[in-house]
Amino acid sequence: QVQLVESGGGLVQPGGSLRLSCEVSGLTGSRYVMAWFRQAPGKEREFVAAIWRSGTQHYSDSVKGRFTISKNNARTTLYLQMNSLKPEDTAVYYCAADSSIILSSIRREDQYDYWGQGTQVTVSS
């Protein structure tokens, strides 16, 4: 059984930092692509970042240069380091995984089979 469990969310002031974690279990092999998405109140869920099978990182324009996606060598934990946080980063953040996704679809949420339950990030003074 595949499980993805996010943690690390919370309340932070603008300009602050947070690191999200996603503990992964039940995934086998090295073909899994893993990603972070977020959903702000009243908005659709959007792509944040992904890490390809080769380790190449992909980011949305809104977070590029501020957020860093990474995973540990055992591929059991996915991270999202978020720096220089802005109020518009406020959202529920989800991790996702899929083994059959193609590179051109890496930003599409409908291409991911496995999801965590989400963790709330609130950026406010």
N, C-alpha and C positions, 0 to 999 in steps of 0.2 A: 504494500500500500504506500503510495507516494504522499508525503506530507511536506508542506512548506510552512514554516512558522516565523513570522516577522517579529522583531522587537527593536527597541531603541528609540521609538518615537517619544514626543513630549512637547513641552512648551519652551520656546527659545526666543530671545530678543532678536530683532533685525541685526544682521551682521554676525550673528553667532553661528555655531557649528553643531551638527549632530552626526552620529554614525548609526545607520540602520544595519541590522543583521537579519539574515534569513537562513534559518537552520533547515537543511534539506535532508530528507531520509527517503529511502525506497527507490531512488534513481540509480540505475546501474549503467556502466559504460561511460564513454567520454563524448558522446554525440550531443549531449544536452546543451542547448542554448539557454541562458538565463538572463532575466531582464527585470527591471523595475518600471512600474507604471504608477500613476497617481490619479486621484479623482478629487477635485475640489467641489465644495457644495454647489449644487445647481449646474455642474458641468459634466461633460463626458470624461471617461477615463482616458488619460493620455500617456503616451510613451515618454519615459524619462531617460533610461539608459539600458544598454544590453552588452553582454560580453559573449563574443562568438566562440565557436569551438577552438579556434586558433589562439584565443586570448585577446583578439582585437576588440577594442571598446568602441561603442557607438553611443552618441548622446543627442538629445534634442537640443536645438539651438538655445532654448531658454535656460538650460543648465550647463552648457558647455563652458569649461573653464572654472566652474564653481564646484561641480559634483564629480566624484570619481567612483566608478564601479570596479569591484575586484572580487576575487574568490580565493579561498584557501586551496592549497595544493591537492587536498583530498576531495575537493569539489563538494564538501559537505556544508560549507557556509558561504553565502553570498553577502557582500557588503555594499553599502552606499555611503560614502563619506560626503557630507553636504557642508560646504563652507559658504560664507558670505550670504547667509540665508535672507530672503526677502519675504515680506508679507504674502506676496503672490505664490510663494512656495507652499503655503498652507494647504494641506490636502491629506487624504488617507493614502498611504503608500503601500503598494502591493508588489510582492515578488512573484515571478512567473517562470515557468520552465516548459521546454518542449524539445523533443528529439528529432522531429521531422521537418522543422521549419527551414525555409530557404532564406538566403541572405536578403533578398529583395523584400521579404515580408517581415523582417525583424522588428519593425516598428508597429506592426498590426496586432492588436490585442486578441483578435479572433483567431490568431494562429497559434496561440499558446494553450496547451491542454491542462496544465497544472498551475494552481494559484494558491497563494496564502490567504489568510483572513484579513490582512491589512493592519497597519499601525498608523495612528494619527500623529501628524506633525503640524504644530501650530506655531506660526512666527508672528509675534505680536509684542509690542512694548507695554 
